[in-house]
């Protein structure tokens, strides 16, 4: 199944009327998030990309460090890659899958997994913003106390 057929089948499965593929990219709104399905002809993959958003400016370096630690061996990012968009500074998450092994069912499952990971990291950003707004009386920065595994419950 080629990329356009795959995206068309995915869109039809979920009743998306306006799924447009332009320059190998199809952007959809899923659960209030922009999720892109990107065709990479050279690697013969489809990449599922979700934008996480911007952390507060004073947290940018620390948040970036947390994401780099989560990327280590891909173990703490759930197999996806966390990154920062150089165009707008927003953090994002993406995961690529072999197009040859993809059908509509597999794409649906993979999109759901990346959407869940995107939402998880969006909650971390939101949690950090809340932590900044209400710092504990002891002055400790909650961001520095995130467990070694790189995750915190928000």
matplotlib code that plots the C-alpha trace (Angstrom):
import matplotlib.pyplot as plt

x = [0.0, 1.5, 1.4, -1.5, -3.7, -2.7, -3.7, -6.9, -7.8, -7.0, -9.1, -12.0, -11.9, -12.3, -14.7, -12.2, -13.5, -10.7, -7.6, -5.3, -1.8, 0.4, 4.1, 3.9, 2.4, -1.1, -2.0, -5.0, -6.6, -6.8, -8.0, -7.4, -3.8, -2.3, -0.8, 1.1, 1.5, 4.7, 5.9, 9.6, 10.3, 14.0, 13.7, 10.4, 8.7, 5.7, 6.4, 3.7, 4.5, 2.8, 3.6, 3.9, 4.2, 6.4, 7.5, 7.9, 11.0, 12.8, 12.4, 13.5, 17.0, 15.9, 12.9, 15.2, 17.6, 14.7, 13.7, 17.3, 17.5, 14.1, 15.5, 18.5, 18.2, 14.6, 13.6, 11.9, 10.2, 8.4, 10.3, 9.5, 12.0, 11.5, 12.8, 12.5, 11.2, 13.9, 11.2, 9.1, 10.9, 8.0, 8.9, 7.5, 7.5, 7.7, 8.0, 8.7, 7.4, 8.3, 5.8, 6.1, 4.8, 2.0, -1.7, -4.6, -5.0, -1.2, -1.2, -4.3, -2.5, 0.7, -1.1, -2.9, 0.4, 2.0, -1.1, -0.9, 2.8, 2.1, -0.6, 1.6, 4.4, 1.8, 0.7, 4.3, 4.6, 1.2, 2.3, 5.5, 3.6, 1.4, 4.4, 6.0, 2.8, 2.6, 6.1, 6.3, 6.9, 10.3, 11.4, 12.3, 11.8, 9.5, 11.0, 14.4, 12.7, 11.3, 12.3, 15.3, 13.1, 12.3, 8.6, 6.4, 2.8, 0.7]
y = [0.0, 3.4, 6.4, 8.2, 5.1, 4.5, 8.1, 7.8, 4.6, 6.0, 9.1, 7.1, 4.8, 7.8, 9.8, 12.6, 14.4, 16.9, 14.8, 16.4, 15.2, 18.0, 17.5, 14.1, 15.6, 15.2, 17.2, 16.1, 17.3, 14.4, 14.9, 18.7, 18.2, 18.7, 15.4, 15.1, 12.0, 12.5, 10.4, 9.9, 8.4, 8.1, 5.9, 4.3, 5.3, 7.1, 9.4, 10.3, 13.7, 15.5, 19.0, 19.2, 22.9, 25.5, 25.3, 28.6, 30.5, 30.1, 26.4, 25.8, 24.5, 22.3, 21.0, 20.3, 18.4, 16.3, 15.4, 14.5, 12.2, 10.6, 10.1, 8.1, 4.7, 5.7, 3.9, 6.7, 8.2, 5.0, 4.3, 7.8, 10.7, 14.0, 17.1, 20.8, 22.4, 24.9, 27.0, 27.9, 26.5, 24.1, 20.7, 17.8, 14.0, 11.7, 8.1, 6.5, 3.2, 1.1, 1.9, -1.7, -3.1, -0.6, -1.1, 1.0, -1.0, -0.7, 3.0, 3.5, 1.7, 3.7, 7.0, 6.3, 5.4, 8.7, 10.7, 9.2, 10.0, 13.5, 14.0, 12.6, 15.2, 18.0, 17.2, 17.4, 20.9, 21.9, 20.5, 22.4, 25.6, 24.9, 24.2, 27.5, 29.4, 27.8, 27.2, 25.3, 27.5, 25.8, 27.3, 23.9, 23.6, 20.7, 20.3, 19.4, 16.7, 14.7, 11.1, 9.6, 7.8, 11.3, 11.1, 12.9, 12.4, 15.5]
z = [0.0, -0.9, 1.3, -0.3, -0.3, 3.4, 4.4, 2.3, 4.0, 7.5, 6.8, 5.5, 8.6, 10.9, 8.7, 8.0, 4.9, 4.4, 4.7, 2.1, 1.3, 0.2, -0.5, 1.3, 4.5, 5.8, 8.9, 11.0, 14.2, 16.6, 20.2, 19.8, 18.7, 15.3, 14.2, 10.9, 8.8, 6.8, 3.9, 3.6, 0.2, 0.7, 3.8, 2.7, 6.0, 7.3, 10.2, 12.8, 14.3, 17.1, 18.5, 22.3, 22.6, 24.3, 27.9, 29.8, 28.5, 31.8, 31.7, 28.1, 28.9, 31.7, 29.8, 26.8, 29.1, 30.4, 26.9, 25.9, 28.8, 27.8, 24.3, 25.6, 23.9, 23.1, 26.3, 28.1, 25.0, 24.3, 21.1, 19.7, 19.4, 21.3, 19.5, 19.2, 16.1, 14.9, 13.1, 16.1, 19.2, 20.1, 21.3, 19.3, 19.3, 16.3, 15.4, 12.0, 10.7, 7.6, 4.9, 3.5, 6.8, 7.1, 6.5, 7.7, 10.9, 11.7, 10.9, 13.2, 16.0, 15.5, 15.3, 18.5, 20.3, 19.1, 20.1, 23.6, 23.9, 22.6, 25.2, 27.9, 27.2, 26.8, 30.3, 31.5, 29.9, 31.5, 34.9, 34.7, 34.0, 37.0, 39.1, 38.1, 39.0, 42.4, 43.7, 47.1, 50.1, 50.6, 47.2, 45.7, 42.0, 41.3, 37.8, 39.4, 41.5, 38.6, 39.2, 37.5, 34.9, 33.5, 34.1, 36.6, 37.4, 36.5]

ax = plt.figure().add_subplot(projection="3d")
ax.plot(x, y, z, "-o")
ax.set_aspect("equal")
plt.show()
